[in-house]
């Protein structure tokens, strides 16, 4: 599903921001609101304020700072996802080596970006997240794989994924977008989504981060 399919002409893609730095959150609001097809009505300085402030009409995507006063974003992502199950949460961090990367993804974040990500790429990541993707800065994707591989591996378990599905899951675990994977494999993005649905069903998971986590923990990748 493309951004145009999700966001109609009269409905821009809605984004909210949680960041304790006023300059950062207002800068993100300005970038989002000055770009056609996007809207940012809500910015907050803490998880606690955001969970309450979003009310009954949550945005499509939430940009959540990983380091916050009070509850950290890495922990708060779970609260947002419990209250708003359809909300896509993209974590923001200053450092690729941030140890909360693993925790945030396990708690339900769909992606992870460096704050220095250029505005155009950040907005592309927001669109990708809204479409069901899992955008990550390349440095972050490398860090995620490093953390998983250093974790004590569980014994390998049997699975019925096809070799093609395992290859596809491996590419996604490296941070590639659905479109990039489709281009690399010379297939349509709808074909990729079909395989993703099959992977989810076979692994009994509901998100890309859960699928990658389970595959790495059980020696599938």
C-alpha positions as CSV (number, residue, x, y, z in Angstrom):
1,X,0.0,0.0,0.0
2,X,1.4,3.4,-1.0
3,X,1.2,6.6,0.9
4,X,-1.3,7.8,-1.7
5,X,-3.5,4.8,-0.9
6,X,-3.4,5.5,2.8
7,X,-3.7,9.3,2.7
8,X,-6.4,10.7,0.5
9,X,-6.3,14.2,-1.1
10,X,-8.3,15.6,1.8
11,X,-6.5,13.6,4.5
12,X,-2.8,14.3,5.0
13,X,-0.7,11.8,6.8
14,X,-0.9,12.7,10.5
15,X,2.3,12.7,12.7
16,X,2.9,13.5,16.3
17,X,6.2,14.2,18.1
18,X,7.4,13.4,21.6
19,X,10.7,15.0,22.4
20,X,11.9,16.9,25.5
21,X,14.0,19.4,23.5
22,X,11.8,22.3,22.4
23,X,13.9,23.2,19.4
24,X,13.8,19.6,18.1
25,X,10.1,19.1,18.4
26,X,9.2,22.5,17.0
27,X,11.7,22.0,14.2
28,X,10.0,18.6,13.4
29,X,6.6,20.2,13.5
30,X,7.7,22.9,11.1
31,X,9.2,20.4,8.7
32,X,6.1,18.2,8.7
33,X,3.6,21.0,8.4
34,X,5.5,22.7,5.6
35,X,5.4,19.5,3.5
36,X,2.3,18.9,1.4
37,X,0.6,15.6,2.4
38,X,1.7,15.7,6.0
39,X,0.3,17.3,9.2
40,X,1.6,17.6,12.8
41,X,-1.0,18.9,15.3
42,X,0.5,17.5,18.5
43,X,3.9,17.7,20.1
44,X,4.7,16.7,23.6
45,X,7.7,16.8,25.9
46,X,7.2,13.5,27.7
47,X,5.7,10.0,27.3
48,X,3.3,10.8,30.1
49,X,2.0,13.9,28.3
50,X,1.8,12.2,25.0
51,X,-0.2,9.1,26.2
52,X,-2.8,11.4,27.6
53,X,-2.7,14.2,25.0
54,X,-3.3,12.1,21.9
55,X,-6.8,11.4,23.2
56,X,-9.2,9.4,21.0
57,X,-7.9,10.5,17.6
58,X,-4.3,9.2,17.5
59,X,-2.0,10.1,14.5
60,X,-0.8,7.7,11.9
61,X,2.8,7.8,13.0
62,X,4.5,8.9,16.3
63,X,8.1,10.2,16.3
64,X,9.3,9.3,19.8
65,X,12.6,10.4,21.4
66,X,14.3,7.4,23.0
67,X,15.7,9.5,25.9
68,X,13.1,11.4,27.9
69,X,12.6,12.8,31.4
70,X,10.4,10.6,33.5
71,X,9.7,7.5,31.4
72,X,12.1,6.8,28.6
73,X,10.8,6.5,25.1
74,X,12.2,3.0,24.9
75,X,9.8,2.0,27.6
76,X,7.0,4.4,26.7
77,X,6.6,2.8,23.3
78,X,4.8,-0.1,24.9
79,X,2.3,2.2,26.6
80,X,1.5,3.9,23.2
81,X,1.1,0.6,21.5
82,X,-1.1,-0.8,24.2
83,X,-3.4,2.3,24.1
84,X,-3.3,2.8,20.3
85,X,-2.7,-0.7,18.7
86,X,-2.6,0.7,15.1
87,X,-0.2,3.5,15.9
88,X,3.2,3.2,14.1
89,X,6.0,4.4,16.4
90,X,9.4,5.5,15.0
91,X,12.1,6.0,17.6
92,X,14.6,8.9,17.3
93,X,18.1,8.8,18.8
94,X,21.3,10.8,18.6
95,X,23.5,7.8,18.7
96,X,23.5,4.6,16.6
97,X,25.1,2.7,19.5
98,X,22.3,3.5,21.9
99,X,21.7,0.4,24.0
100,X,17.9,1.0,24.0
101,X,17.6,0.1,20.3
102,X,16.9,-3.6,21.1
103,X,14.5,-2.7,23.9
104,X,12.5,-0.3,21.9
105,X,12.0,-2.7,19.0
106,X,11.0,-5.5,21.4
107,X,8.5,-3.1,23.0
108,X,6.8,-2.5,19.7
109,X,8.6,0.3,17.8
110,X,8.4,-0.3,14.0
111,X,11.6,1.6,13.2
112,X,14.6,3.6,14.5
113,X,16.1,6.7,13.0
114,X,19.1,9.0,13.9
115,X,18.0,12.5,14.7
116,X,20.5,13.8,12.1
117,X,18.5,12.0,9.3
118,X,17.9,14.6,6.6
119,X,14.3,15.9,6.6
120,X,13.4,14.4,3.2
121,X,14.6,10.9,4.3
122,X,12.8,11.3,7.7
123,X,9.5,12.1,5.9
124,X,10.1,9.1,3.6
125,X,10.6,7.0,6.7
126,X,7.3,8.3,8.2
127,X,5.5,7.3,5.0
128,X,7.1,3.9,4.9
129,X,6.1,3.3,8.5
130,X,2.5,4.4,7.8
131,X,2.5,1.9,4.9
132,X,3.5,-1.0,7.2
133,X,7.3,-0.8,6.7
134,X,10.1,-0.8,9.2
135,X,12.5,2.0,8.4
136,X,15.9,2.2,10.1
137,X,19.0,4.3,9.5
138,X,21.7,2.0,8.1
139,X,23.8,2.5,11.3
140,X,20.8,1.5,13.5
141,X,20.1,-1.6,11.4
142,X,23.7,-2.7,11.8
143,X,23.4,-2.1,15.6
144,X,20.2,-4.1,15.9
145,X,21.8,-7.1,14.2
146,X,24.9,-6.8,16.4
147,X,22.8,-6.9,19.5
148,X,20.8,-9.8,18.4
149,X,23.8,-11.8,17.4
150,X,25.6,-11.1,20.7
151,X,22.5,-12.4,22.6
152,X,22.7,-16.0,23.7
153,X,21.1,-17.9,20.9
154,X,18.3,-20.3,21.5
155,X,18.4,-23.8,20.0
156,X,17.3,-23.9,16.4
157,X,13.6,-24.7,15.9
158,X,11.9,-26.2,13.0
159,X,9.9,-23.9,10.6
160,X,8.2,-24.1,7.3
161,X,9.5,-20.9,5.7
162,X,10.6,-21.4,2.2
163,X,14.2,-20.5,1.3
164,X,12.9,-17.4,-0.5
165,X,11.0,-16.3,2.6
166,X,14.1,-16.7,4.7
167,X,16.1,-14.7,2.2
168,X,13.4,-12.0,2.3
169,X,13.3,-11.9,6.1
170,X,17.1,-11.6,6.1
171,X,17.0,-8.5,3.8
172,X,14.3,-6.9,6.0
173,X,16.3,-7.6,9.1
174,X,19.1,-5.5,7.6
175,X,16.8,-2.5,7.4
176,X,15.9,-2.6,3.7
177,X,12.5,-1.1,2.8
178,X,9.8,-3.2,1.1
179,X,10.4,-1.2,-2.1
180,X,14.1,-1.7,-2.0
181,X,13.7,-5.4,-1.5
182,X,11.2,-5.6,-4.3
183,X,13.5,-3.7,-6.6
184,X,16.4,-5.9,-5.6
185,X,14.5,-9.1,-6.3
186,X,12.8,-7.7,-9.5
187,X,9.3,-8.3,-8.2
188,X,6.4,-6.0,-7.3
189,X,5.9,-4.5,-3.8
190,X,2.6,-6.4,-3.7
191,X,4.5,-9.7,-4.1
192,X,6.7,-8.7,-1.2
193,X,3.7,-8.0,1.0
194,X,2.2,-11.3,0.0
195,X,5.3,-13.1,1.2
196,X,5.4,-11.0,4.4
197,X,1.9,-12.0,5.3
198,X,2.9,-15.7,4.7
199,X,5.9,-15.2,7.0
200,X,3.8,-13.7,9.7
201,X,1.3,-16.6,9.6
202,X,4.0,-19.2,9.7
203,X,5.9,-17.6,12.6
204,X,2.7,-16.6,14.4
205,X,3.8,-12.9,14.7
206,X,2.1,-9.7,13.8
207,X,4.9,-7.3,12.9
208,X,8.2,-7.1,11.1
209,X,10.1,-6.5,14.3
210,X,8.5,-9.6,15.9
211,X,9.3,-11.7,12.9
212,X,13.0,-10.7,12.8
213,X,13.3,-11.1,16.6
214,X,11.9,-14.6,16.5
215,X,14.0,-15.6,13.5
216,X,17.2,-14.4,15.1
217,X,16.5,-15.9,18.5
218,X,15.7,-19.3,17.0
219,X,18.5,-19.6,14.5
220,X,16.3,-19.1,11.4
221,X,18.6,-16.3,10.2
